[in-house]
């Protein structure tokens, strides 16, 4: 059974809201990707939301509480590493947003690393070890301009789709046999 979780940031409370399952509609998806400097907050059931990346990028805790699978496969699309110091206003704003969006991911990965270490030391209290996997294309995404987020050109979207498929196929060929067995990313090395 496939489970879907979409997160959005409540503008008034700064809390994450997780929308789940077949109740997810267009408004939930729009809320989860609403960039506040580019669009108005999206209203869902009388509450207003911005992009979920402010609080969870992605939010991993719903998987911990609602799924039996040990594996977490992340598709990371926001560059964490960007050589050079931005000097123009757009470049500075872009980098601020990238850092902001990566902060929650780094925090959750550090917590999973900590919990995995407790499990390894038989101090996990029934917690199961999480096997984290990471698909990324930072080398390509990093080269896209900040304005590419607003690019709805069909050819551009198809090229992103093709890049994603190519990277996913390559990752699966290299790592499929490791699913359910071991993690394919060293959380401590990547996030500390």
PyMOL commands that set and color helices and strands:
alter all, ss='L'
color gray80, all
select helices_A, chain A and resi 21-23+26-32+52-54+61-66+89-120+138-141+146-150+154-178+187-191
alter helices_A, ss='H'
color red, helices_A
select strands_A, chain A and resi 5-10+16-20+42-44+47-51+71-76+131-136
alter strands_A, ss='S'
color yellow, strands_A
deselect
rebuild
show_as cartoon
